[in-house]
Amino acid sequence: MESNYKNESVIENGWFREINTSWDGFSINLKVEEILVQQKSEFQDILIFKSKSFGNVLVLNGIIQCTERDEFTYQEMITHLPMNLHPEPRRVLVVGGGDGGVIREVLKYKSVTEVVLCEIDQMVIDVCKEHLPSMADCLTDPRVTIHTADGAEYVRNNPNQFDVIITDAPDPDGVAADLFKKKYYQELHTCLTEKGLICCQGETVFLDLPVIKEITASCKEIFPSVGYALGNTPTYISGVMGYLLGSKQQNLDFSKPVRRLSDEDLDTMKLRYYTSDVHTTAFNLPNYVRTALKDVVDSCR
């Protein structure tokens, strides 16, 4: 898959403006109160700033990754969709996600005995611990093991290890490009246990539908069952985020979680976005998306 992503994001006149040339004529703007981190790591440009209305904001290579105000919308969906499709997830791998948000959500399941975080950039982990503690504080939990390494390589070298693998990747460019390729999905399949599932950041349908069709088609060549779900995160471009899921199980109905969370469960787990009803609804796709993906995504049929 060839990347067309070119970042031209800027801070200008007190505003951060996210500009990506693949989304012609469209940008996101946030008022900047204070720049907290502006560094270049071995792998990428890292920016954290305090915004006027969305709290602290993490930006990698000019693209907003999370804000304190709305991060829960993304973290909960990418985590609880696959976790509630596995009967008893014990070992979970998170590829990317150095901010810790996905790890925080995975740890809410009592069945989980170990969560492995594989993040290529140690600097992301370090700055998030300092400036996004509501997400990154969980990384000190004794069930968490951290590997600062290339995620694709780690998956390749650890077959039959994990019940759920969550790929919390930025857009398919730079260090994350390999995490959207058919070879990676094949390696994910090998890395899973018998009833294992994956969930990957699946881009935004309103702007990236051709890319989404390509990555779902690649996933379908590997996994017997493939699903695609939608959620809403205001500060992601267009406000709509997709989630690509694959399962080793045949004919899995992704819209039916194996456990339904009660109101007491939601309170105990401190969930603000995900519910069992939201889970089911997320796979009920708009017609233009369903039509585009009907040949490659089981949940569209």
Secondary structure, DSSP 8 states (H G I E B T S, - for coil): ------B--EEETTEEEEEBTTSTT-EEEEEEEEEEEEEE-SS-EEEEEEESSS-EEEEETTEEEEETTTHHHHHHHHHHHHHTTSSS--EEEEEE-TTSHHHHHHTT-TT--EEEEE-S-HHHHHHHHHH-HHHHGGGGSTTEEEE-S-HHHHHHT-TT-EEEEEEE--SSSGGGGGGGSHHHHHHHHHHEEEEEEEEEE---HHHHHHHHHHHHHHHHTT-SEEEEEEEE-TTSGGGEEEEEEEESSTT--TTS-SS---HHHHHHTT-SS--HHHHHHHTS--HHHHHHHTTT-GGG-
